[in-house]
Amino acid sequence: MRRVRLSNKEIKELVASLGRAGELIRDADAVEVVEIEGGRAIYVADSQPALLKTQIANIGEIFLPTLYLIHKTPLGQKALSLYPLVLVDAGAVKHILNGADVMRPGIRSIEGDFSKGDPVLVSDEKRRAIAVGVALYPRGELEAMDRGKVIYNAHYLGDKVWKLSLELAEKR
């Protein structure tokens, strides 16, 4: 596992290139990149694991907020307001927490607009974020569907990224 600190110039360039994800690290004094398996990386802003960079088939490279950021830092509320939210029913939660993608029948409601390839937060009925996914369809098409896989599950509570985030935050 390689850990590299970015220069101030690199941070500014990264923030500018990330769009809404850049808002989550814009005010950071220090940003480090921790490379993990499969070409993925965690961006650690001021000792807090903030973003996950990953590759998704048919979509490409994408930056997602980590669940650590959402649950354990003051920026969590900002992240919740920046991204669309999909609420799933109780029956879908255990499958999603085991890494399953989000299926259309499990979705109870959708808040916010998104296109194919956009990051989406997945929450239980009590509005607790349980996963960060990537939309496989735009919102309009997704709502018109009755069945099928609609959100790719990129990061969920208890996965390797979550556990590594907890370790990284302890090593401050």
C-alpha positions in Angstrom: 0.0 0.0 0.0 1.6 3.2 -1.2 0.8 6.6 0.4 1.7 9.8 -1.5 1.2 13.4 -0.3 0.0 15.8 -3.0 1.5 19.3 -3.4 -0.7 22.4 -3.1 -0.7 22.8 -6.8 -1.8 19.1 -7.3 -4.6 19.6 -4.8 -5.9 22.7 -6.6 -5.8 20.9 -9.9 -7.6 17.8 -8.4 -10.3 19.9 -6.8 -10.9 21.7 -10.1 -11.2 18.5 -12.0 -13.6 16.7 -9.6 -16.7 18.8 -9.8 -19.0 18.3 -6.7 -16.6 15.7 -5.2 -13.9 18.4 -5.1 -16.1 20.4 -2.6 -15.3 17.7 -0.1 -11.5 18.3 -0.1 -11.4 22.0 -1.2 -10.5 23.3 2.2 -8.0 20.6 3.2 -4.5 21.6 4.2 -3.0 18.2 3.3 -4.3 15.5 0.9 -2.7 12.1 0.5 -3.4 9.3 -2.0 -3.4 5.8 -0.6 -3.3 3.3 -3.4 -5.2 0.1 -2.8 -5.7 -3.1 -4.9 -7.4 -3.1 -8.3 -6.2 0.4 -9.3 -8.4 2.0 -6.7 -7.2 4.7 -4.3 -8.4 6.5 -1.2 -7.8 10.3 -1.0 -7.2 11.3 2.6 -7.9 14.9 3.4 -6.5 16.2 6.7 -6.2 12.7 8.1 -9.8 11.8 7.1 -10.4 9.3 4.3 -12.6 11.4 2.1 -12.8 10.1 -1.5 -12.6 6.8 -3.2 -11.2 6.6 -6.8 -12.4 3.6 -8.7 -12.8 2.2 -12.2 -16.3 1.0 -13.2 -16.9 -1.0 -16.4 -18.8 0.9 -19.1 -18.4 4.2 -17.1 -14.7 4.7 -16.4 -12.9 6.4 -13.5 -15.1 7.9 -10.9 -14.6 9.6 -7.5 -17.0 8.8 -4.7 -17.3 10.1 -1.1 -16.3 7.4 1.4 -18.8 6.3 4.0 -16.2 7.1 6.6 -16.5 10.8 5.5 -20.3 10.6 5.6 -20.6 8.9 9.0 -17.5 10.1 11.0 -16.7 13.6 9.9 -18.3 17.1 10.0 -18.3 17.0 6.2 -20.8 14.2 6.2 -23.8 16.5 6.1 -22.2 18.4 3.2 -21.7 15.1 1.3 -25.3 14.1 2.0 -26.5 17.4 0.5 -24.3 17.2 -2.6 -25.4 13.8 -3.8 -28.7 12.3 -4.8 -30.1 9.8 -2.3 -31.9 6.5 -3.0 -33.9 5.0 -0.1 -34.2 1.2 -0.1 -36.6 -1.0 1.8 -35.5 -3.1 4.8 -35.4 -6.3 2.8 -32.7 -4.9 0.5 -30.4 -3.6 3.2 -28.7 -6.9 4.1 -28.1 -7.8 0.5 -26.5 -4.3 -0.2 -24.4 -4.7 3.0 -23.1 -8.0 1.5 -22.1 -6.2 -1.7 -25.1 -6.7 -3.9 -26.0 -4.0 -6.4 -29.3 -2.1 -5.9 -32.2 -3.7 -7.7 -35.2 -1.6 -8.8 -37.9 -3.4 -6.7 -35.9 -2.5 -3.5 -36.1 1.2 -4.1 -38.7 3.1 -2.0 -37.9 6.7 -3.0 -35.4 8.9 -4.9 -34.2 12.4 -3.9 -32.3 14.5 -6.3 -31.5 14.2 -10.0 -28.8 12.1 -11.6 -27.6 10.8 -15.0 -26.0 7.5 -15.9 -22.6 7.2 -14.3 -23.3 9.7 -11.5 -22.5 8.9 -7.8 -25.6 8.1 -5.7 -25.9 7.6 -2.0 -27.9 4.5 -0.9 -29.7 4.7 2.5 -32.0 2.6 4.6 -35.5 3.8 5.4 -34.2 5.7 8.4 -32.0 7.8 6.0 -28.7 6.3 7.2 -26.2 6.0 4.3 -25.3 2.3 3.9 -23.6 2.4 0.5 -22.2 4.6 -2.3 -23.1 3.6 -5.7 -23.1 4.6 -9.3 -26.3 5.0 -11.3 -26.6 2.6 -14.2 -29.5 4.7 -15.7 -30.7 8.3 -15.5 -33.3 9.0 -12.9 -36.2 9.2 -15.4 -35.4 5.8 -16.9 -34.8 4.2 -13.5 -38.2 5.4 -12.2 -40.0 3.9 -15.3 -38.4 0.5 -14.7 -40.1 -2.3 -12.8 -37.1 -4.6 -12.3 -33.4 -5.0 -12.9 -30.1 -3.8 -11.6 -30.1 0.0 -11.4 -27.2 1.1 -9.1 -23.8 -0.4 -9.0 -22.6 -0.9 -5.4 -19.1 0.6 -5.3 -18.6 0.9 -1.5 -20.7 -0.2 1.4 -20.5 -0.3 5.2 -18.2 -3.1 6.3 -16.3 -3.6 3.0 -12.5 -3.4 2.5 -12.7 0.4 1.9 -14.6 1.0 5.1 -12.2 -1.1 7.1 -9.1 0.5 5.5 -10.7 4.0 6.2 -11.0 3.2 9.9 -7.3 2.1 9.9 -6.1 5.2 8.1 -8.0 7.5 10.4 -6.5 5.8 13.5 -3.0 6.4 12.1 -3.3 10.2 12.2 
